[in-house]
Amino acid sequence: MIFKKFFGSIRAQLNKLANFFWEADPIAQMQYEYDSAVEELKSGRQGLEQYRGLVERVARQVQQGEANVAKLTAQAKAYLKVGDRETAAKFALQLQKAKAELDANKQQLLMHETSYQNNLKKIQHANKQLVMVREKIQKYDAELKMSEAEAEIAQLSQSFNFDVTTDFGQLENLIQGKIDANRGKVRVAADMSNEGIAEIAAEERLEQSLAEDALQGLEVELGIRAPEVVAVVDTAKDLGPAELATEAPAREPENQ
């Protein structure tokens, strides 16, 4: 009684384990059942091939029996024609036995041929069923994977909620804040880059003016260019009366 309960408990645990694997991957279980059925079908086909060998042997015996009956019939008729009834009777007796054996072989051949055809049909039907099962496994495998993908997409679409109250929304706001801060740094750097532009431009103009003066001086030294003459009239206009009196040279008295 104790051992019975013990083995019953073990059987229940094994059934739970089998159900776990059964539900965990049903496609794999279907593939396993399909492979097992294919192996059984192969074994049945081998048995059918051996059985067909038996049918062929019985058919050959029937053919040999028919040939023997035809031979004995011809021999008995030949001895009857020549009036040898004793020898004809011997062949007639052999013919009777040959016919009985031929009838028995024909009955066996009919029985074996019928059995073979029935088993052949069963195996052909099983083969068609296996083809259908294989197609179903492929179909269910594809549909199961597609349904799992759709379920994942549906779950992701629910989790990807852009509401600010959700974690995803808060993360989005944090990212946007960092983007705004980076853009602010770029704007400040751009605004500060305009400082000192006027001073730099003035220094460049001064440098260009000094370079031009130096070039003009070199041209004068080389005789390429005449020195510039400042007009006296223009200078006199700029000076006052007192400065004219001071700057004017004393004239020497003329000789009388």
Order of alpha helices (4+ residues) and beta strands (2+ residues): alpha-alpha-alpha-alpha-alpha-alpha-alpha
